[in-house]
């Protein structure tokens, strides 16, 4: 018997509740809240039946959709995390909708609106799709209810939302992050979301009240209604807001870009130092060491990760590559200038590629090759006075040994004949005063006087001198050929030096122009 009574106690209230739900639309379509007195306690007491219906959507007919009007004011941009790809903002949210259960006469009840606890009335389940963390803003326990049935809920919201960050143009980047609002349970046929304030006004109000003066500034806020081609309406209605924020780049320009540009310009002017000097290589090594320390110190200011490599990272890498390349080129040229005389002749492909092609490109054309004889004459003209005297002596020896040898022999023959005539006169005079059988001690054969031996010795000396001079001449010509090969290697080194200097100028010019253009575009946003 007790169980039956308990069952009846539970059945009758349930039947009453079902009856009220079914009959209430017909009753409330012509029913308004009546107040016993024109004060808020009487109005709150009259609204008690409405509070009992907080579990259902506040419409008379369930086929009628509830329209949620919303807008927000961006109060602060708390930060952008490139590594986690999130945007943290602080919003003042405003939601408006209409409750068909709560309407009264403001004259009868003595007020046009009343603030009630949020737990007393139905609330829409509006969520942000990009939400990544729990809302840590302070909760607001009350909301406004108006006499015409409108409900206004205002609350602060700390939003940590996911954002696809594009940091390619860092530090001149502008990020576009979206906040998509939709109902988590209700479909579009039951609940619709519309924009309650123009997006331009939202931008103006947000800029007026924004108090954060951090790394990021607000550019604009735009809104877009997401339409889905589905006539059934079995999808959540969505309203998307796009928040564009811009990074303040002045700090990065002063601390990152300008020092890097100064160091790369300093390395550019190091090309004015003599290539054969060791001070040039040591100077470049000092610059590379300082630039490496600079990058290590400023590493915390650079973005850690992203979908693409930032342009500033490419700029720093190219600066370091150019510095190292200029140091290697300086070592190469110094080696050429000092040891070029010991190198083998320049290969043909290097002669064509560097001397002919790159030489014309950097306005250092290859020198024209001189004729075979003119090179020796030029070498003689540039030789020391001692070498010039040796070469002239060689030429004179060749003339004496060649064309003038006959004249030399004829003159010696004349001297020999003159001596012979003198000897004959002496002999004739001696024969007149001596006996016929006496031997003449003055009868000397001219061939035994030693003159031919002296002539042969002179010829041998001339021949040996001629051979020595020819060896010296060959040595001079060989040195001239080695000097020509050395000059070609030196020309190769100077062309490479000029080419790298031109690449430096082009890189610095393009970098400066790009930085200025990006800076101007970011400032004009």
C-alpha positions in Angstrom: 0.0 0.0 0.0 2.8 2.3 0.8 4.5 1.7 -2.6 1.2 2.5 -4.4 0.9 5.8 -2.5 4.5 6.7 -3.4 3.8 5.8 -7.0 0.8 8.0 -7.1 2.7 10.9 -5.5 5.2 10.8 -8.3 2.7 10.2 -11.1 0.4 13.1 -10.3 3.2 15.8 -10.2 4.6 14.4 -13.4 1.2 14.5 -15.1 0.7 18.1 -13.8 4.1 19.2 -15.3 3.3 17.6 -18.7 -0.1 19.3 -18.6 1.5 22.7 -17.8 4.0 22.3 -20.6 1.3 21.5 -23.2 -1.2 24.0 -22.0 1.2 26.9 -21.2 1.7 28.1 -24.8 -2.0 28.7 -25.2 -2.2 30.4 -21.8 1.0 32.5 -22.1 0.2 33.7 -25.6 -2.3 36.0 -24.0 -0.8 36.2 -20.5 1.5 38.8 -18.9 3.1 39.0 -15.6 0.9 40.9 -13.1 2.4 42.7 -10.2 0.6 43.3 -7.0 2.6 46.4 -6.2 4.7 48.7 -8.4 7.9 47.7 -6.9 10.7 45.2 -7.6 9.9 42.6 -4.9 6.4 42.3 -6.3 7.8 41.9 -9.8 10.3 39.3 -8.7 7.5 37.4 -7.0 5.3 37.6 -10.1 8.2 36.2 -12.2 8.5 33.1 -10.0 6.5 30.9 -12.5 8.8 32.1 -15.3 11.9 31.0 -13.3 10.4 27.5 -13.1 10.7 27.3 -16.9 14.4 28.1 -17.0 15.2 24.6 -18.4 13.4 25.1 -21.7 14.0 27.6 -24.6 11.8 30.7 -23.9 9.4 30.4 -26.9 5.7 29.8 -27.0 6.0 27.6 -30.1 8.9 25.2 -30.3 9.1 25.7 -34.0 10.0 29.3 -33.5 13.7 30.0 -33.4 15.4 32.1 -30.8 17.5 34.9 -32.2 20.7 35.8 -30.3 22.1 39.2 -31.0 25.8 39.6 -30.0 28.8 41.9 -30.2 31.9 42.5 -28.1 34.5 45.1 -27.3 38.1 44.1 -27.5 39.6 45.5 -24.3 43.1 44.2 -24.5 45.5 42.0 -26.5 47.4 40.0 -23.9 49.8 38.2 -26.1 50.6 36.1 -29.1 52.5 32.9 -28.7 54.2 31.8 -31.9 55.3 28.5 -30.6 51.9 27.4 -29.3 50.1 29.3 -32.2 47.6 31.0 -29.8 46.2 34.5 -29.4 45.2 35.7 -25.9 42.6 38.5 -25.8 40.3 40.1 -23.2 36.7 40.7 -24.4 33.6 42.4 -23.1 30.8 40.2 -24.4 27.2 41.3 -24.9 24.3 38.9 -25.7 20.7 39.9 -26.3 17.7 37.6 -26.9 13.9 37.6 -26.2 12.1 35.6 -23.6 8.4 35.1 -24.5 7.7 34.0 -20.9 8.6 37.3 -19.2 6.7 40.3 -20.1 5.0 42.9 -17.9 3.5 46.3 -17.8 6.2 48.8 -16.7 3.6 51.1 -15.2 1.9 48.4 -13.2 5.2 46.9 -12.0 6.9 50.2 -11.5 10.1 49.5 -13.5 11.2 48.8 -17.0 13.9 46.3 -16.1 15.1 44.2 -13.3 18.4 42.4 -12.6 18.1 38.8 -11.7 20.5 36.0 -11.0 21.7 34.0 -14.1 20.6 30.8 -12.5 16.9 31.9 -12.7 16.6 32.1 -16.4 17.5 30.1 -19.6 20.9 30.9 -21.1 22.1 30.1 -24.6 25.0 27.7 -24.9 27.2 30.0 -27.1 30.8 28.7 -27.4 33.9 29.8 -29.3 35.2 27.1 -31.6 38.8 28.3 -31.3 38.7 28.3 -27.5 41.9 26.5 -26.1 41.7 27.1 -22.3 39.1 27.7 -19.6 37.8 31.2 -19.2 39.7 32.7 -16.3 37.9 36.1 -16.2 35.8 37.0 -13.2 32.2 35.7 -13.4 29.2 38.1 -13.4 26.3 36.6 -11.4 23.5 38.9 -12.7 21.8 39.8 -15.9 19.1 42.3 -17.0 15.5 41.4 -17.8 13.3 44.0 -19.6 9.5 44.5 -19.6 9.2 43.7 -23.4 10.9 40.3 -22.8 14.4 41.2 -23.9 17.3 39.7 -21.9 20.8 41.2 -21.8 23.8 39.3 -20.6 27.1 41.0 -20.3 30.3 39.3 -19.2 34.1 39.6 -19.5 35.9 36.8 -21.3 39.5 36.0 -21.4 39.9 34.1 -24.6 42.9 31.9 -25.4 42.2 31.0 -29.0 44.1 29.0 -31.6 45.4 31.1 -34.5 47.2 30.1 -37.6 50.1 32.6 -37.3 52.1 33.6 -40.4 55.4 35.0 -39.3 57.1 35.2 -42.7 57.2 39.0 -42.6 58.4 39.2 -39.0 58.7 41.8 -37.4 56.4 43.5 -39.9 53.8 40.8 -39.7 50.0 41.3 -39.4 48.1 38.3 -38.0 44.5 37.6 -38.8 42.8 35.5 -36.1 39.2 34.3 -36.1 36.7 33.8 -33.3 33.7 31.7 -34.4 30.6 31.8 -32.2 27.9 29.1 -32.4 25.6 27.0 -30.2 26.9 23.7 -29.0 23.5 22.0 -28.8 20.9 23.8 -30.8 20.6 23.7 -34.6 20.0 26.7 -36.9 16.3 26.0 -37.0 16.2 26.5 -33.2 18.8 29.2 -32.5 20.2 31.9 -34.8 23.1 34.2 -34.1 23.2 37.7 -35.7 25.5 40.7 -35.4 24.2 43.4 -33.0 26.7 46.2 -33.8 28.5 47.2 -37.0 32.1 45.8 -37.2 33.6 49.3 -37.8 31.9 50.6 -34.6 33.3 47.6 -32.7 36.8 48.5 -34.0 36.4 52.2 -33.0 35.1 51.4 -29.5 37.8 48.7 -29.0 40.6 51.2 -29.9 39.1 53.8 -27.6 39.0 51.6 -24.6 42.1 49.4 -25.2 44.6 49.9 -22.4 47.3 47.4 -23.3 50.3 49.0 -24.9 52.3 45.8 -25.5 53.9 44.3 -28.5 50.6 44.1 -30.6 48.1 46.7 -31.7 44.6 46.3 -33.1 44.2 46.9 -36.9 40.5 46.2 -37.3 37.7 43.8 -36.6 35.5 42.3 -39.3 32.5 40.0 -39.0 31.1 37.4 -41.4 28.0 35.2 -41.3 28.9 31.7 -42.2 26.3 30.4 -44.6 25.8 26.6 -45.2 23.7 25.4 -48.1 21.6 23.0 -46.1 17.8 23.6 -46.3 17.1 21.2 -43.4 18.8 23.6 -40.9 20.3 20.7 -39.0 23.6 22.5 -38.5 24.7 25.0 -35.9 24.4 28.6 -36.9 27.8 30.4 -36.8 29.0 34.0 -36.8 32.7 34.5 -37.3 34.8 37.6 -36.2 38.2 38.3 -37.6 40.6 40.2 -35.5 43.7 41.6 -37.3 46.6 42.6 -35.0 49.9 44.1 -36.0 53.2 43.7 -34.3 55.0 46.9 -33.1 58.2 46.6 -35.1 60.3 49.5 -33.9 62.0 47.5 -31.2 63.0 44.8 -33.5 64.3 47.3 -36.1 66.5 49.0 -33.5 67.7 45.9 -31.7 68.0 43.4 -34.6 68.0 44.9 -38.1 70.0 48.0 -37.7 73.0 46.4 -35.9 73.0 43.6 -38.5 73.0 46.1 -41.3 75.8 48.1 -39.7 78.0 44.9 -39.3 77.4 43.8 -42.9 78.2 47.3 -44.2 81.4 47.3 -42.1 82.3 44.0 -43.7 81.6 45.6 -47.1 84.0 48.4 -46.5 86.7 45.9 -45.6 87.1 45.2 -49.3 88.9 48.5 -49.5 91.8 47.1 -47.5 94.7 45.6 -49.6 94.0 41.9 -50.4 97.6 40.9 -49.8 97.5 42.4 -46.3 96.9 40.0 -43.4 95.0 42.7 -41.6 92.1 42.2 -43.9 91.5 38.6 -43.0 91.9 39.3 -39.3 89.5 42.2 -39.5 86.9 39.9 -41.2 87.3 37.2 -38.6 86.7 39.8 -35.9 83.4 40.9 -37.6 82.2 37.2 -37.9 82.9 36.6 -34.3 81.0 39.7 -33.2 78.1 38.9 -35.5 77.8 35.4 -34.1 77.8 36.7 -30.5 75.1 39.2 -31.5 72.9 36.5 -32.9 73.2 34.4 -29.8 72.3 37.3 -27.6 69.3 38.3 -29.7 68.0 34.7 -30.2 65.2 35.2 -27.7 63.7 37.9 -29.7 63.3 35.8 -32.8 60.1 33.7 -33.3 60.7 30.1 -32.3 58.5 28.2 -34.8 55.8 28.7 -37.4 54.5 27.3 -40.7 57.2 29.1 -42.6 60.7 30.4 -42.0 60.7 34.1 -41.1 62.3 36.4 -43.7 64.5 37.9 -41.0 66.0 34.5 -40.3 66.9 34.2 -43.9 68.4 37.6 -43.9 70.6 36.8 -40.9 71.7 33.5 -42.4 72.6 35.2 -45.7 74.6 37.9 -43.8 76.6 35.2 -42.0 77.1 33.3 -45.3 78.4 36.4 -47.0 80.7 37.2 -44.2 82.2 33.7 -44.2 82.4 33.7 -48.0 84.2 37.0 -48.0 86.7 35.6 -45.4 87.3 32.5 -47.6 87.7 34.7 -50.6 90.2 36.9 -48.8 92.3 33.8 -47.8 92.1 32.6 -51.4 93.2 35.9 -52.9 96.0 36.3 -50.4 97.3 32.9 -51.3 97.2 33.7 -55.0 99.0 37.1 -54.5 101.8 35.5 -52.4 102.3 32.1 -54.1 101.0 32.7 -57.7 104.5 32.3 -59.1 104.6 28.7 -57.9 101.2 27.8 -59.5 100.8 25.9 -62.7 99.3 27.8 -65.6 95.6 28.8 -65.4 93.4 26.0 -66.7 91.5 26.7 -69.9 88.0 26.5 -68.3 89.0 29.0 -65.6 90.4 31.3 -68.2 87.2 31.2 -70.2 84.8 31.4 -67.3 86.6 33.8 -65.0 88.8 35.9 -67.2 86.5 36.2 -70.2 83.0 35.9 -68.9 83.1 37.1 -65.3 85.8 39.7 -66.1 83.5 41.4 -68.6 80.6 41.1 -66.1 82.5 43.0 -63.4 84.2 45.5 -65.8 87.6 43.9 -65.6 88.2 42.5 -69.1 91.1 40.2 -69.9 94.3 41.9 -71.1 95.2 41.2 -74.7 98.0 38.8 -75.3 101.1 40.3 -76.8 103.1 38.8 -79.7 105.9 36.4 -79.0 108.8 38.7 -79.4 107.2 41.7 -77.8 107.0 39.9 -74.5 110.8 39.3 -74.4 111.5 42.9 -75.3 109.1 44.0 -72.6 110.9 41.8 -70.2 114.2 43.2 -71.2 112.9 46.7 -70.9 111.6 46.0 -67.4 114.8 44.1 -66.3 117.5 45.4 -64.1 120.4 47.4 -65.6 122.8 44.4 -64.9 120.6 42.0 -66.8 120.2 44.5 -69.7 124.1 44.8 -69.9 124.4 41.0 -70.0 121.9 40.8 -72.8 123.6 43.6 -74.8 127.0 41.8 -74.3 125.4 38.6 -75.6 124.3 40.4 -78.7 127.7 41.9 -79.1 129.3 38.5 -78.7 127.1 37.0 -81.3 128.1 39.7 -83.7 131.8 39.2 -82.9 131.4 35.5 -83.2 129.4 35.6 -86.4 129.6 38.4 -88.9 132.7 40.2 -87.5 134.8 37.1 -87.0 136.4 37.4 -90.5 137.4 41.0 -89.9 139.1 39.8 -86.7 141.1 37.1 -88.5 142.1 39.5 -91.3 143.5 42.0 -88.8 145.4 39.3 -87.0 146.9 38.1 -90.4 148.0 41.6 -91.2 149.8 41.9 -87.9 151.4 38.5 -88.4 152.7 39.5 -91.9 154.2 42.7 -90.6 156.1 40.9 -87.9 157.3 38.3 -90.5 158.7 41.1 -92.8 160.6 42.6 -89.9 162.1 39.2 -89.1 163.2 38.7 -92.7 165.0 42.0 -92.7 166.9 41.0 -89.5 167.8 37.7 -91.0 169.1 39.2 -94.2 171.3 41.6 -92.3 172.6 38.7 -90.1 173.5 36.5 -93.2 175.7 39.3 -94.5 178.0 39.2 -91.5 178.2 35.4 -90.7 179.6 32.4 -92.3 177.5 30.4 -94.6 177.6 27.2 -92.5 176.6 28.9 -89.3 173.1 28.4 -88.0 171.0 31.5 -87.8 169.5 31.8 -84.3 167.0 34.3 -85.4 165.4 32.0 -88.0 162.2 31.4 -86.2 159.1 29.9 -87.8 156.2 32.3 -87.6 153.9 29.4 -86.8 155.8 28.8 -83.7 155.4 32.3 -82.2 152.2 31.4 -80.2 149.8 33.7 -82.0 147.4 30.8 -83.2 147.1 29.5 -79.6 146.1 33.0 -78.4 143.4 33.2 -81.1 142.0 29.8 -80.2 141.9 30.7 -76.5 140.0 34.0 -77.3 137.5 32.1 -79.4 136.9 29.5 -76.7 136.3 32.3 -74.2 133.8 34.0 -76.5 132.0 30.7 -77.1 131.7 30.0 -73.3 130.6 33.6 -72.8 128.0 33.2 -75.5 126.6 29.9 -74.0 126.4 31.6 -70.5 124.5 34.5 -72.0 122.1 32.3 -73.9 121.4 30.4 -70.6 120.7 33.7 -68.9 118.5 34.7 -71.7 116.5 31.5 -71.5 116.2 32.0 -67.8 114.8 35.5 -68.3 112.3 34.2 -70.9 111.2 31.4 -68.5 110.7 34.0 -65.7 108.7 36.1 -68.1 106.4 33.1 -68.9 106.0 32.4 -65.2 105.3 36.0 -64.5 102.5 35.9 -67.2 100.9 32.9 -65.5 101.2 34.6 -62.2 99.5 37.7 -63.6 96.7 35.5 -64.9 96.2 34.0 -61.4 96.3 37.4 -59.8 93.7 38.6 -62.4 91.5 35.6 -61.4 91.7 36.6 -57.8 90.9 40.2 -58.4 87.9 39.3 -60.6 86.5 37.1 -57.8 87.1 39.8 -55.3 85.3 42.3 -57.5 82.4 39.9 -58.0 81.9 39.3 -54.3 82.1 43.0 -53.7 79.3 43.5 -56.3 77.2 40.7 -54.7 77.6 42.4 -51.4 76.4 45.7 -52.8 73.4 44.1 -54.5 72.5 42.1 -51.3 72.7 45.1 -49.0 70.7 47.3 -51.5 67.9 44.7 -51.9 67.8 44.1 -48.1 67.5 47.8 -47.3 64.8 48.4 -50.0 62.9 45.3 -48.7 63.1 46.5 -45.1 62.0 50.0 -46.0 59.0 48.7 -48.1 57.8 46.3 -45.4 58.2 49.0 -42.8 56.2 51.5 -44.8 53.5 49.0 -45.6 53.2 48.0 -41.9 53.0 51.6 -40.8 50.3 52.4 -43.4 48.0 49.6 -42.1 
